[in-house]
């Protein structure tokens, strides 16, 4: 057991003198080891300082370059792309309110441009790294879907990325619509299920739960259809889709 010794304490016998010498020796050894380690580190730094400075300098250049790129290249490019896309969005919004040939014409103008302004496809080609180009893929996909060009709709929507509460599931659901039109219900069901589950809200969730249920019925999967219809009934009773549940639910139950 160690015994506390006041400062100035003198060993009373030979054994205590020996213990004191050993303690002092151990302490000295520890400090010598630390000094030796520090010396080696200093020597290594001195030997390799040229390379260290090169690495630090390169990191600083990368960081400063990234900041400069964002401020002087990317941000102006984002603003320019958004400005160029304005007319295409007007065509697209007008197409939503139009019918027949007029609607198709407006969708095509939104894709290819008009009045000297870019269409969505031009935005994608010329501003590919911007948020505007990403959004243009969504609009282009929807325009192609509305004009019955289903494969092109799939190509554009598949490249679109979003975390938005509404637009993200709408894009997935539109992929499902395109595959249904191409008579690939299995693929369509996968996208409807993903669209229904990736976000939970009163608009997109019941919308794609119903589409998933109807598609499941077409594939003879009554149990799965019943699951989706029951969820609409329980979780979204005030949705417009809830009014259609009863008829489909009877079909699903009869199928099992």
C-alpha positions as CSV (number, residue, x, y, z in Angstrom):
1,X,0.0,0.0,0.0
2,X,1.4,3.4,-1.0
3,X,1.9,5.9,1.8
4,X,1.7,9.7,1.4
5,X,4.9,11.4,2.2
6,X,5.1,15.2,2.9
7,X,7.5,17.3,0.9
8,X,11.0,17.3,2.4
9,X,10.5,13.8,3.8
10,X,13.7,11.9,4.2
11,X,13.9,8.1,4.0
12,X,14.5,6.6,7.4
13,X,16.2,3.3,6.3
14,X,18.0,1.7,3.5
15,X,14.8,0.1,2.0
16,X,13.1,3.5,1.8
17,X,16.1,5.0,0.2
18,X,16.1,2.3,-2.4
19,X,12.4,2.9,-3.1
20,X,12.9,6.6,-3.5
21,X,15.7,6.0,-6.0
22,X,13.5,3.6,-8.0
23,X,10.6,6.0,-8.1
24,X,12.8,8.9,-9.3
25,X,14.3,6.6,-11.9
26,X,10.9,5.5,-13.2
27,X,9.7,9.1,-13.4
28,X,12.9,10.1,-15.2
29,X,12.4,7.2,-17.6
30,X,8.9,8.3,-18.5
31,X,9.9,11.9,-19.2
32,X,12.9,10.7,-21.2
33,X,10.6,8.5,-23.3
34,X,8.2,11.5,-23.9
35,X,11.1,13.7,-24.8
36,X,12.4,11.0,-27.2
37,X,9.0,10.7,-28.8
38,X,8.6,14.4,-29.2
39,X,12.1,14.6,-30.6
40,X,11.3,12.0,-33.2
41,X,8.1,13.8,-34.1
42,X,10.0,17.1,-34.5
43,X,12.6,15.4,-36.6
44,X,10.0,13.8,-38.8
45,X,8.2,17.1,-39.3
46,X,11.5,18.9,-40.1
47,X,12.4,16.2,-42.6
48,X,9.0,16.1,-44.3
49,X,7.9,19.8,-43.9
50,X,8.1,20.4,-47.6
51,X,5.5,17.6,-48.3
52,X,3.4,18.7,-45.3
53,X,3.2,22.3,-46.7
54,X,2.3,20.9,-50.2
55,X,-0.6,18.9,-48.7
56,X,-1.8,21.8,-46.6
57,X,-1.5,24.1,-49.6
58,X,-3.3,21.7,-51.9
59,X,-6.2,21.3,-49.4
60,X,-6.4,25.1,-49.1
61,X,-6.5,25.5,-52.9
62,X,-9.3,22.9,-53.2
63,X,-11.4,24.6,-50.5
64,X,-10.9,28.1,-51.9
65,X,-11.5,26.8,-55.4
66,X,-14.7,25.1,-54.3
67,X,-16.0,28.3,-52.6
68,X,-14.9,30.4,-55.6
69,X,-16.6,28.0,-58.1
70,X,-19.9,28.2,-56.1
71,X,-19.9,32.0,-55.9
72,X,-18.6,32.9,-59.3
73,X,-19.7,30.0,-61.5
74,X,-22.4,27.8,-60.0
75,X,-24.6,30.4,-58.4
76,X,-24.7,32.7,-61.6
77,X,-25.4,29.5,-63.7
78,X,-28.3,28.5,-61.4
79,X,-29.8,32.0,-61.8
80,X,-29.3,32.0,-65.5
81,X,-30.9,28.5,-65.9
82,X,-33.9,29.4,-63.8
83,X,-34.4,32.6,-65.9
84,X,-34.1,30.6,-69.2
85,X,-36.6,28.0,-68.0
86,X,-39.3,30.6,-67.2
87,X,-41.0,30.5,-70.6
88,X,-41.0,26.7,-70.8
89,X,-42.8,26.7,-67.5
90,X,-45.4,29.1,-68.8
91,X,-46.0,26.8,-71.8
92,X,-46.3,23.8,-69.4
93,X,-48.8,25.5,-67.1
94,X,-50.9,26.7,-70.1
95,X,-51.0,23.1,-71.4
96,X,-52.5,21.9,-68.1
97,X,-55.5,24.2,-68.8
98,X,-55.8,23.4,-72.5
99,X,-57.3,20.4,-74.2
100,X,-56.7,18.2,-77.3
101,X,-54.3,19.4,-80.0
102,X,-53.7,22.8,-78.3
103,X,-52.6,21.0,-75.1
104,X,-50.2,18.8,-77.0
105,X,-48.8,21.8,-78.9
106,X,-48.1,23.6,-75.7
107,X,-46.4,20.6,-74.1
108,X,-44.2,20.3,-77.1
109,X,-43.3,24.0,-76.9
110,X,-42.4,23.5,-73.2
111,X,-40.0,20.7,-74.3
112,X,-38.4,22.4,-77.3
113,X,-38.8,26.1,-76.5
114,X,-40.3,29.0,-78.3
115,X,-40.2,32.8,-78.6
116,X,-36.4,32.6,-78.6
117,X,-36.4,30.9,-75.2
118,X,-35.1,27.5,-74.2
119,X,-37.4,24.5,-73.6
120,X,-36.9,21.9,-70.9
121,X,-34.7,19.8,-73.1
122,X,-32.4,22.7,-73.8
123,X,-32.1,23.5,-70.0
124,X,-31.1,19.9,-69.4
125,X,-28.5,19.9,-72.2
126,X,-27.0,23.3,-71.3
127,X,-27.3,23.5,-67.5
128,X,-27.0,19.8,-66.6
129,X,-25.4,20.4,-63.2
130,X,-28.0,22.8,-61.9
131,X,-31.1,22.4,-59.8
132,X,-33.1,24.0,-62.7
133,X,-31.9,21.2,-65.0
134,X,-33.0,18.6,-62.5
135,X,-36.4,20.2,-62.2
136,X,-36.6,20.4,-66.0
137,X,-36.3,16.6,-66.1
138,X,-39.5,16.4,-64.0
139,X,-41.4,18.8,-66.2
140,X,-40.1,17.1,-69.4
141,X,-41.1,13.7,-68.1
142,X,-44.6,14.9,-67.3
143,X,-44.9,16.6,-70.7
144,X,-43.8,13.4,-72.5
145,X,-46.3,11.4,-70.4
146,X,-49.1,13.8,-71.3
147,X,-48.3,13.5,-75.0
148,X,-48.2,9.7,-74.9
149,X,-44.4,9.4,-75.3
150,X,-44.0,7.0,-72.5
151,X,-40.5,5.7,-73.0
152,X,-39.1,9.3,-73.1
153,X,-41.2,10.1,-70.0
154,X,-39.5,7.1,-68.2
155,X,-36.0,8.3,-69.3
156,X,-36.5,11.8,-67.9
157,X,-38.3,10.9,-64.7
158,X,-35.8,8.2,-63.9
159,X,-33.0,10.8,-63.8
160,X,-35.0,13.2,-61.7
161,X,-34.0,13.5,-58.0
162,X,-36.0,15.2,-55.2
163,X,-36.7,15.1,-51.5
164,X,-39.8,17.2,-51.9
165,X,-42.9,16.1,-50.0
166,X,-45.2,16.1,-53.0
167,X,-43.1,16.2,-56.2
168,X,-40.9,13.2,-55.3
169,X,-43.9,10.8,-55.0
170,X,-45.6,12.4,-58.0
171,X,-42.5,11.6,-60.1
172,X,-42.5,8.0,-58.9
173,X,-46.2,7.6,-59.5
174,X,-45.8,9.1,-63.0
175,X,-43.2,6.4,-63.7
176,X,-45.9,3.9,-62.7
177,X,-48.4,5.5,-65.1
178,X,-45.9,5.3,-68.0
179,X,-45.2,1.6,-67.3
180,X,-49.0,0.9,-67.2
181,X,-49.4,2.5,-70.6
182,X,-46.6,0.3,-71.9
183,X,-48.6,-2.7,-70.5
184,X,-46.0,-3.6,-67.9
185,X,-48.2,-3.7,-64.8
186,X,-45.7,-5.4,-62.6
187,X,-43.3,-2.6,-63.0
188,X,-46.1,-0.1,-62.6
189,X,-47.1,-1.7,-59.3
190,X,-43.6,-1.4,-57.9
191,X,-43.5,2.4,-58.7
192,X,-47.1,2.9,-57.3
193,X,-46.1,1.2,-54.1
194,X,-42.9,3.3,-53.8
195,X,-44.8,6.5,-54.5
196,X,-47.4,5.6,-51.8
197,X,-44.9,4.8,-49.1
198,X,-42.0,7.2,-49.7
199,X,-44.0,10.1,-48.2
200,X,-47.2,10.3,-46.1
201,X,-49.6,13.1,-46.9
202,X,-53.3,13.6,-47.7
203,X,-52.6,14.2,-51.4
204,X,-50.1,11.7,-52.8
205,X,-50.5,8.8,-50.4
206,X,-54.1,7.8,-51.0
207,X,-53.8,8.7,-54.7
208,X,-51.1,6.0,-55.2
209,X,-52.5,3.6,-52.7
210,X,-55.6,3.4,-54.9
211,X,-53.5,3.0,-58.1
212,X,-51.5,0.3,-56.4
213,X,-54.7,-1.5,-55.4
214,X,-56.3,-1.3,-58.9
215,X,-53.0,-2.6,-60.4
216,X,-52.8,-5.4,-57.9
217,X,-56.4,-6.4,-58.8
218,X,-55.4,-6.5,-62.5
219,X,-52.6,-8.9,-61.5
220,X,-54.9,-11.1,-59.4
221,X,-53.3,-10.0,-56.1
222,X,-56.5,-9.6,-54.1
223,X,-54.9,-9.7,-50.7
224,X,-52.4,-7.0,-51.6
225,X,-55.2,-4.9,-53.1
226,X,-57.3,-5.3,-49.9
227,X,-54.4,-4.1,-47.8
228,X,-54.0,-0.9,-49.8
229,X,-57.7,-0.2,-49.9
230,X,-58.1,-0.8,-46.2
231,X,-55.3,1.6,-45.5
232,X,-57.1,4.3,-47.5
233,X,-60.3,3.6,-45.6
234,X,-58.6,3.7,-42.2
235,X,-56.0,6.5,-42.6
236,X,-57.5,8.8,-45.3
237,X,-61.3,8.6,-44.9
238,X,-61.7,12.2,-46.1
239,X,-59.8,11.8,-49.3
240,X,-61.5,11.6,-52.7
241,X,-60.1,8.1,-53.1
242,X,-62.0,6.9,-50.0
243,X,-65.2,7.2,-51.9
244,X,-64.1,4.6,-54.4
245,X,-62.8,2.0,-51.9
246,X,-66.0,0.1,-51.3
247,X,-66.4,-1.2,-54.9
248,X,-62.8,-2.2,-55.3
249,X,-62.7,-3.7,-51.8
250,X,-65.5,-6.1,-52.8
251,X,-63.5,-7.2,-55.8
252,X,-60.4,-7.8,-53.8
253,X,-62.2,-9.9,-51.2
254,X,-64.0,-11.9,-53.8
255,X,-60.7,-12.7,-55.5
256,X,-59.2,-14.3,-52.3
